[in-house]
């Protein structure tokens, strides 16, 4: 799997998930939809990429090695003001009410439970959220 460089008008997405099978699947779906895809398999490398680069969309798992998705967003919200322009979505299997409420408290644009959506539905949801954020 190879990260794709930003070459122009395409929306750039960072997919963060420690499940390589799911990461591959989402990478393929988003590339097919015309997105430029970057990825990370754990929280610390995702944080470094988010600090160095601008992404239009970030799909972020919560349970990951080194730095979980909750801690990652908490850290970044203090460091990077431009994150307010980014569509941020938790894409996770944590479906307990407390987890969802905690995730939404970080100001993310959506909280998607992986088991409830196909990759194509996730792409459609991301595109819908991007349109809303741009208007």
Secondary structure by P-SEA (a helix, b strand, c coil): cccccccccbbbbbbbcccaaaaaaaaaaaaaaccbbbbbcccaaaaaaaaaccccccccccccccccaaaaaaaaaaccccccccccccccccccaaaaaaaaaaccccccccccccaaaaaaaaaaaaaaaac
